């Protein structure tokens, strides 16, 4: 169990990395620069993380954990609107994750969440089986990801409800 000081230090480092990711890619961010932004000693950084990439992985893990908990706590069935609303609420850190991740890395991690995979499986089981179901899931996931990425990086984004409606319209009755 981490004490309050450790949690505060890690939070400061995570917030500093998110700020830096707004203007730089992860491979251009140095530990020195990150520690300066967080106002933390480099020795302290290395006590918890081996590199900015390790810190980024911790931020991704936190995001996925919180997203899954948010979906579990919601009394409504899991829906695209629930996910987009969560992303919109955490727009700054999501943009940083999106900009820093391999093009589809974060999508693969989101899709691997059991609640989301169960929803996708349930949606496509009646209509498709075997490899056709896998292709349909890939098509919907990556097409939706492209739309969400554009929306998330937009300077004047539409409300989550509009993006949800667009994606559902484009998917149609797949």
Buried (B, 14 or more C-beta within 10 A) or exposed (E): EEEEEEEEBBEBBBBBBBBBBEEBEBEEBEBEBBBEBBEBEEEBBEEBBEBBEEBBEBBBEBBBEEBBEBBEEEEEEBBBBBBBBBBBEBEEBBBBBBBBBEEBEBBEBBBEBEBBEEBBEEBBEEEBEEEEBEEBBEEBBEBBBEBBBEBBEEEEBEEBEEBBBBBEEEBEEE
